[in-house]
Structure formats: C-alpha cells, structure tokens
Amino acid sequence: MVEANQTVHLPNDRFTHRQLVVVRMYAAGLTQSAIASELGISIPGVETHVELARRRFKTPTIATTVIAAFESEQLDPDSFVNDDDIGKIELLSDQELEVFKSLYKNREIRYRKPLVRREVTRVYSINRPEMANGTVGKLITSMNTKLEIATQTRAIVLGYYAEQRGMSF
C-alpha cells in the first residue's frame, strides 16, 4: 500500500499523489471510512479525491477509475490481485457467479450497495424470477464472504483481473 508521504512517479501526471493513494486504497478493497481513517481525513475529503480522480479519467464510478488506472499503467493489477484471489471465484455457486458477472458487467453504473441490489434484483426478476425478493442481497453477501471482500469495487477489480487473465464469464 502507498503511504500518504511516499513519492509516486506518475506517467503523464494524470493523478495527483493523493488521488493515486485513494484510488490505490479502493483497488485494495478498503472501504471509504477505512480510507478516511487511514489517511486522517474526513469521508467528504475521500469523496472529493475520488470525484477529482474520476473527472481526470472521465469515468462514472470509482471502480471504472481503478480500471482506468490499471489500463494507463498508473497502477499494476498484479499488486492487488493474485491467483489465490481468482481461485476464490471458482468457489462461487452458479447464482453467486451470475451476481458477480452482473456487478462486473454493470461496473459503469454509478451506485452504492442498495442501488446495486435493486438493479441486480430488477435484472434478475425479469430474466430469473426465482432470484427476486431479497435473494440477490443474500447472494451478494454470500459472494463477498467467499471472495473475502468488503466492497463492490473490489469485486469489480477481481472481475477485471480475471478477464485480463483469460477467464471467461
């Protein structure tokens, strides 16, 4: 993890030092409150750094900003994900894997957890009625437990890494 006072060399100076630190922490799976606590700033301060980073990349979500940082080589995905993390994807049930895929494929939707649950529930209530009425929320919780993650951004980082390694889903 990058320390708050560590020098970071940025290609094309696309991120400020603090923006890169915050994006790196999101990629590592830290929550907004954990980032604020670790950096000694307020949650609105974290939100400001995220908003400015998103504007630099013209991305709709922090998850897509993390992916843009990977693709612009400002962050190395290998620093955040390993084969053990990817192996955990194989532990997901078929329904959990469907939710994981949906989260990854809908990564550009600007959301918070309740919105993800509603969106995924809406999609599956149309395509798979048996997954409606709270089942998706339970699947997200179960998926997070199996993947040992706390944030949806982290799930999307795992999805990106898996896709880059040729894992089809």
ABEGO torsion letter per residue (X at the ends): XBBAABBBBBBGGABBAAAAAAAAAAAAGBBAAAAAAAAGBBAAAAAAAAAAAAAAAGBABAAAAAAAAAAAGABBAAAABBAAAAAAAAABBAAAAAAAAAAAAAAABBBBAAAAAAAAAAAAAAABAAABGGAAAAAAAAAAAAAGBABAAAAAAAAAAAAAAGBBX
